[in-house]
Amino acid sequence: MIVGTEWLVDATGCRAGALCDASLLRRVCERIVMELNLQVVGEMLWQQFPEPGGVTGLALLSESHLACHTYPEYGVATFNLYCCRARPEWPWAERLSEMLGARAVKVQAVERLFIADIFPQLEQSFPLAFAKKS
């Protein structure tokens, strides 16, 4: 059973100025949240680092989390989105190219699995941990 999907995103060749712009990165994350119909719990947190550093953003989602880290000195932005409910694939390459000037975007989608499906013999060893509703 899949309990969630985690997207690991590496965008390279981004404009250095875009990667230092906390308000632009906030808009990128707001667009992700809006277009995927995600729910932010509280406020998204942001940290602007002194030059030549970038920006880090973190949102607690009712579905899990969204994080963004930028490295303007390398032209790199990384994103991590974990959702415990099925979501369509977001057009990472198109959006990050448009908003950050990314020349290349690598996306890895990792399905997170419930361990009893991988190792069914564990279910017999730990019956209370894998109790099923009847």
N, C-alpha and C positions, 0 to 999 in steps of 0.2 A: 504494500500500500504506500502510495506517495503521500507524505505529510506536508510537503512544500516544495517550492522551486526557488533556487537561488541563482540570480544572474550576476556574474562577475564580468565587469566591463572595463576594458582598457582602451582609452582613446589617446592616440598619439598624433603629433604634428599639429597640436592645438596652438592658437594664438596665445602668446605669453600674457598679454594684457587681459584677455578673457579669463585666464586662470587665476588672476589676482583680483578679479571683480566679484566681490561677494554678492552684490545685488543681481548680477547676471547669473551666477551659479544658483542663487535662490530661485530665480525664474525657471532655470532648467529643472530643478527639483520640483517646483510647483507644477510644472507642465507634466512631469512624470506622474505625479500624484493625481492630477486632474484627469489626464488621458487614460490612466489605468483604473480610475475610480477607487483610489486608495483613501484611507482615513488616517490623518495625522492625529496622534494623541498629544494634546498640549501644543507647544510651539517647537518648531525645528530649531536646533542649536547650531550656531556658526562660530568658527574661530578664524580670524584673519591673522596670519603670521607676518612678522616683519620681513621686509624684502631681504633676500629674493624669494622668500617663502610664499606659499599659496594660501589656500582656504580649505578648511575641513567643515563639512556639514553633516548633521546626523538628525534623522527623524525617527521617532518611535511611531510605528504604525499599528493600528488594531490588527493588521495582517502580519506584522513583524517589524522590519526596519528598512531604512534607506540611508546609505552613507555615501559621501562624496569626498574625495581627497584630490587636491591638485598640486602639481609640481611644475610651476611656470619655467623654472630653469631648464627643464627637460621637455617642455611642451606636452606634458602628460596629465590626463585626468583619469581617475579611477572611480568607478561606482560599484556599489554592492546593494542589490535589492533582494530581499528575501520575503516571499509571500507564502503563507500557509494555506491560501485558497488559490485555485486555478486562475490564472490571468493570461490574456493574450500576450504574445511577444510584442514588446514595444519597439518601434523603429529606431533603435539606438544609433546606428550609423548615420541615418538621415538627419535626425535631430541634433546630434552632437557635431556633425559637420556644419549644419546650418547655424547653430548657436555658438559653438566654440572654435569653429574652423578646423575641426579634426580632419586629418587626411587619411587616417586609418582607424578602424574601430574593431576590436576583437571582443566577441561576446561568447561567454561560456554559460550555458544553462545547466545547472546541476539539480537533478531531482533528488530530494532528500527522502529516504525510505524508512519505513517502520521496521525495526530490526527483526521482528518475528517473521516477516516475510522473507528475510535474507537467511536467517538461521532458525528454521521452525523447531529444531531440537531444543532451543532455549525455552520455548513455551512450556515444555514438560518440566524443565529444571526450575523455572520460576513461575508457577501457575498464578500467584497473586499479582505479579507484575503485568501479566498478560491476560487478566480476567476479562472476559467478554460479557457484554450486556445480553440478557436473555429476554 
